[in-house]
Each structure stands twice: as structure tokens, then as C-alpha cells.
Amino acid sequence: MIHYTRTDINQMDKIFRLNLINSCTGFKSANLLGTKSTTGQPNVAVFSSITHLGSNPPLIGFVLRPTTVPRDTYRNIKETGVFTVNHIHANMVADAHHTSAKYPENISEFDQTSLEQEYRNDFHAPFVKGAAIRLGCRFLNEYEIKENGTLLLVSEIEHVYVADQNIQQEDGWLKLQNANTVTINGLDGYAKTELIERFPYARPKKA
Ligand SMILES: Cc1cc2nc3c(=O)[nH]c(=O)nc-3n(C[C@H](O)[C@H](O)[C@H](O)COP(=O)(O)O)c2cc1C
């Protein structure tokens, strides 16, 4: 078995370390965040750190890289208070990945890819057309992770949209496989998923 110590990690080539550390924590969620500035400039970018924080109230969190360089998604969220979360599906992985390219503020990734924006219920931020699962979210708070200067943004879910593709089951659960939602392996690998099994609520074994 390969073994790396903290000293080895410190001495690694930058790209090798980035690939290793980004993939060693397991598969990550694959989402496109849609935002729009107060001047009407739309933006869309791939994020792999969106995670569930709690269901009542319905909270999500994501980690934002240090704001030492301009971050359009962050600025738009702070300006307008809202953003959308759109699942990435197998047929959009190349365009989704391209949204991570550093375009200037006045260039929309919607114009540089075949991803299209769609507006619903007067929500200020754009949704991604064709995304089978979409959330409309409102920013609540941010927490600095002092160890590396990243930010944890906490937001509440205001809208949930689910396409009619046999995704939602009777008990509310979303079968992501039926939506063709992908998962992210590291920083540049996109994978399909296959459900193995769903289990009933786990209880301790009786003696
Ligand atoms: C697979 C993948 C996952 C990413 N996840 C995040 C993330 O969770 N947080 C983050 O700040 N940036 C993440 N990025 C980088 C952003 O997509 C990138 O910085 C993008 O340019 C941000 O766009 P913006 O400046 O328009 O906000 C990720 C990039 C890739 C390729």
C-alpha cells in the first residue's frame, strides 16, 4: 500500500498534491452555481463543495476559495443575496467544467458554453436550463476558515425544482441516478453513479 506522511505531502509537487488531496476525501457533489450581478451580468460556475447542513430549516453550505482574487460568484451573492444550485448531468460535464475558466467579470460563462440561463418565479439569479434538480438559495452567513483563508457560506433553500423524470419517490427522496446527476472525483474527474440499495432507518441490533 502506498503511504504518505505529512512530510511527504509538504514536499510534493504542487499539482500532484492538489490531485491527491482533492480526491482522497471521496466523491463530491457536482453543481453549477448561477448568480447575477446588480447590473444584470449573469455568471455560472462549477462547485464541488455544496453540502447539506440541515433539513429544518433547510440549510446548505459551500466552501469558497480565498477572495484574494476577484470571485464573481461571491461578489454577486453578497450584492444580491441569492444564487441557484443546479445539478450537473452526464450530458453537460464538458461545459460545466469549462465554467471554472477565469473569464473577466464582463464575460458570462453562459455565452462561452452551450449552457443556457432560465428564470423562474421572479428569482433574481439564473437557473441552468436542462438541469433536472435546481435550488433557489438565499445567503445567510459566512464563516472564515482561518487555517487557509477559505470561507464557508451558509444559505437557506427557498425553492426546490425537480423534473418529471421519475426522480422523486413517494417518500420525498430524490433518486439522483434517474436525473443522470454526476459526481466529482478530485478536481477534474466526473463520474456516473449507480444506486446499490436503499436501507430502512438503522436501529441497534437486539440482544
Ligand atoms: C470540479 C471543480 C470544482 C470546484 N469547486 C469549487 C468550490 O467548491 N469552491 C470554489 O471556491 N471554487 C471551486 N472551483 C473553482 C471555480 O469553479 C472557479 O474558481 C470559477 O472560476 C469561479 O467562478 P467565478 O469567479 O465566476 O465565481 C471548482 C472548480 C472545478 C473545476
The ligand as an ORCA input file, in Angstrom:
! r2SCAN-3c Opt
* xyz 0 1
  C     -14.551     20.406    -10.364
  C     -14.392     21.796     -9.785
  C     -14.907     22.074     -8.541
  C     -14.782     23.362     -7.970
  N     -15.298     23.598     -6.730
  C     -15.112     24.822     -6.159
  C     -15.576     25.077     -4.846
  O     -16.186     24.230     -4.192
  N     -15.334     26.321     -4.309
  C     -14.669     27.300     -5.025
  O     -14.486     28.401     -4.492
  N     -14.245     27.081     -6.277
  C     -14.448     25.880     -6.860
  N     -13.998     25.638     -8.127
  C     -13.366     26.755     -8.860
  C     -14.418     27.638     -9.512
  O     -15.228     26.931    -10.421
  C     -13.666     28.746    -10.276
  O     -12.881     29.499     -9.363
  C     -14.573     29.660    -11.017
  O     -13.766     30.441    -11.883
  C     -15.339     30.581    -10.110
  O     -16.034     31.447    -10.928
  P     -16.331     32.945    -10.544
  O     -15.036     33.701    -10.410
  O     -17.117     33.381    -11.716
  O     -17.091     32.914     -9.278
  C     -14.116     24.374     -8.698
  C     -13.580     24.099     -9.972
  C     -13.716     22.821    -10.509
  C     -13.134     22.521    -11.860
*
